[in-house]
Amino acid sequence: MNAQNKNEYLFLFRGNEWSKHLSPEEMQKVASQWMAWFERLSEEGKVIGGSPLDGEGKVVSGKNGRTISDGPFAESKEAVGGYFLLRVNSMDEAVAIARQCPGLPYGAKVEVRHIVDQCPLSGEPVPNIHIETALA
Amino acid sequence: MNAIEMSNDGYLLLLHSNEWWKDLERQELEKYVAQSSAWLEQLMASGKVKGGQALARSGVIVSGKSGRNVTDGPFAESKEVVGGYLLLNVETLDEAIAIAKTTPGLEHGRSIEVRPLTNVCPSEARLEELKREEQLATA
């Protein structure tokens, strides 16, 4: 059974550094473009969810999560700044959409991951919990 | 402009996976899988989860102008990769951290990233910051 037969993909927008070197005008432009991109995808029925992530946050590790550290979220080429959860038909289509990300020319990166409905360890079905999105 | 409402309340857990279980014997692996399933079911029953899925091991990283660079990721670039995510509808960071602490596999070196959802785009927040700085400079 193909574990990757769900047509859902997660975009993780990586990198926080790139926006720090923009002028206010460029920033405004990118922010509008990004919103327009998300809206367009929503209108096409491709959006399941999405959100920016606050720069604050923690990393939990160690036995029983005894170590709580501040993440390197503020200045990092890899920090996740937001996500989209999309419903499209193939990885190729997901990648084609990712290429439209307005932050790309400035250094942002988009990690594109396929959702699975089978546990990679056991092959058993995994719970697939869906968020509710309200479209105005 | 039609405002799209994104899920802006709550917390995102990014469950990093270091595949520590890769060389386990079948019996031990079954035990871990059962433990993980039970944990997830318990979480779902608590009503604190509004979303959650596992991610395929493979994936790509898109970068460069017009996304002209598409490289195999993320395991190609890093030993620790996001293996799944959970969206929590708890109200405080402390509650989200408390849940993160219960994740199976922590004792084997994996880590959980706990991030608040926000309705302010990071670049817009930065824009506001710049505007404030400008105002201070001209005051």
Interface residues (C-beta under 8 A of the other chain):
Chain A: A3 Q4 E8 L10 L12 R14 N16 S19 K20 L22 P24 M27 Q28 V30 A31 W34 M35 F38 E39 S42 V47 G49 G50 S51 P52 L53 D54 G55 E56 G57 K58 V59 V60 S61 G62 K63 N64 G65 R66 I68 G71 F73 E78 V80 G81 G82 Y83 L85 M91 V95 A98 R99 Q100 C101 G103 L104 P105 G107 A108 K109 V110 E111 V112 R113 H114 I115 V116 D117 C119 P120 L121 S122 E124 V126 P127 N128 I129 H130 I131 E132 T133 A134 L135 A136
Chain B: M1 N2 A3 I4 E5 M6 S7 N8 L12 L14 W21 L29 E30 Y32 V33 S36 S37 L40 E41 M44 V49 K50 G51 G52 Q53 A54 L55 A56 R57 S58 G59 V60 I61 V62 S63 G64 K65 S66 G67 R68 V70 G73 P74 S78 V82 G83 Y85 L87 L93 I97 A100 K101 T102 T103 L106 E107 G109 R110 S111 I112 E113 V114 R115 P116 L117 T118 N119 V120 C121 P122 S123 E124 A125 R126 L127 L130 K131 E134
